[in-house]
């Protein structure tokens, strides 16, 4: 094994990004069989909601069983290179957030590549965010206590949506929880140059993502794609960041967190040693359990009501 990846992540170490790139239709066919159903801890409700250019999206609202009154909310954007559907691991993670942080989770089912290039995914997720705000009273959501979260491409969306909200004069979320997010189409960092063959995702996959996602888009029209290129980030909400040691996205995550700090945004960053991209899908590992416990504490801190 070229990289000293944690033994608990061995199931990931055998999967290359090139395999995912070649077989994503089959992977999506398998993922389509997964359903996010209510269980003993949470209730799951599916809504048909507005998407970009009047399309209809399937949106899940996950909430603690027998909850009452208004609760804070997490807007959840799954990863997968803008190419893959939500896996079962994402549904399990969203349920954990709802149950353990005592909040609602709005799970956005945005449209995917290759048919739906930039800006479809982020505009779909913006529409879902606005739907949640517009229906906050009906859904039992506190519009003043919202967190956006996502990993990888979902992390890109979780960064793009606040920028879109700011530009369109919509109140910003209170926090952003980012897990090895895709941030910079320039691909200039040392980790991007070094990690050309890491499990799950590498710089070759990253290049494929950007080529596919931005195909046909003029450079000046990709404002919300490459968040690291934004002229200012001082508006950004309080942020929690996790990066994986053996991940081509490692350095751009670290650099983004440092830039937020420089611009006055409170940031908590964790560099997960022995981890590769996609590690949070191994939910039974002690490493991931520790990460989720830490995230839940941060989420609860952000959700604490502020005195008016």
Secondary structure, DSSP 8 states (H G I E B T S, - for coil): --S---GGGHHHHT-BHHHHHHHHHHHHHHHTT------SSEEEEEEEEE-GGG-EEEEEEEEETT--S-EEEEEEE--STTTS---HHHHHHHHHHHHHTT-EEEE-----TTTS-TTHHHHHHHHHHHHHHHTHHHHTEEEEEEEEEEETHHHHHHHHHHHHHHHTT----SEEEEES----TT--SHHHHH-SS-BS--HHHHHHHHHHHTTT--GGG-TTT-GGG-S--TT--EEEEEEEEE-TTHHHHHHHHHHHHHTT--EEEEEEEEEETTGGG-TTSHHHHHHHHHHHHHHHHHHS----
